[in-house]
Amino acid sequence: MIRRIHTFPDDVLRKKALPVEHIDAEIFELLNDMTETMYNQKGVGLAAPQVGVGLRVIVIDTSVGENPEELIQLINPEITAAEGEQTGEEGCLSIPGEYEAVRRYSKVSVRALNPAGEVIEFDAEGFLARAVQHEIDHLEGTLFIDRIPPYKRDIVKKHIKRRMADGDYGYTADVKS
């Protein structure tokens, strides 16, 4: 089921997500709903807080659904090592229509649980590393605009405020709350 994506400045996006204690039917439903929602909006990743759930759950597919085997569903993900540097343009389903250059690590090592509850570890480089960092930031209550210079952040906020006043910000699809 497609869920509502919460948009900036919604407070849920600023709260630190809690670890998942038990993987059960609700977590499976959340993962499936997040995946469907991400694909519906042509996104690369989605974190549970973006659909109003304060748990440490993320989904990523850098192929945007073109190669379903690239779907990554992670529970309680953490970055265990990072190196290098890359700068690239980022956008966010919770800040629709806004894009800015963000500096991130070029390679990260990740540890998480998969949906079966197994500990998995993997390295991510390039665009996948960027997506992982972006989504884990959401679990900490951090948005990509927090990683850009203050003057650019102010410009983005002004764009959003104007678009909100014009009624041209957020999503209008029928969704589950």
C-alpha positions, 0 to 999 in steps of 0.5 A, a space after each residue: 500500500 502506498 503511504 503518505 510521504 511526510 514533507 519538510 517541515 513536518 516534525 516527524 522528519 526531525 525525530 531520531 528513529 528507534 531501533 526495531 526490537 522484533 521483526 514481525 508482520 508489521 515490519 514486513 508490511 512496513 518494508 513492503 509499503 515503503 518499497 511500493 511508495 518509493 517506486 510510486 514516487 520514482 525514488 531511490 530510497 525511503 526511510 520509515 520516518 518519511 512515512 511517519 514511522 519512527 523506526 530504523 528501517 530503510 529501503 533503497 533501489 538505485 535502479 528506481 525499480 528497473 532492476 528489482 534485484 537491486 532492492 535493499 531493505 535494511 533494518 537497524 542499519 549503521 555505517 561502520 566505516 567510511 572513507 573518501 569524499 564525493 560531492 553530488 546533487 541530492 533531492 529528497 521525497 520529503 523535500 520535493 522539487 529541491 536539489 542541491 550539491 551535498 558532500 558525502 563519503 565515497 565509500 561506506 561499510 554498512 551493517 544491518 539486519 535483512 528482513 529475515 533477521 540476519 546480520 548482513 554487512 556490505 560495502 557501498 561506493 559511489 551513488 549507492 554510498 550516497 543513497 545509504 548515507 542519505 537514508 541513514 541520515 533520515 533515521 537520525 532526524 537529519 535532512 540533506 538540506 542540513 548538509 548544505 551551506 546556511 545561505 543555500 538552506 535559506 534559499 531552499 526554505 524560501 522556495 518551499 514557503 512560496 510553494 506551500 503558499 501557492 499550494 504546489 508542495 507535497 503529494 496529493 495521491 490517495 494514500 494510507 496515513 
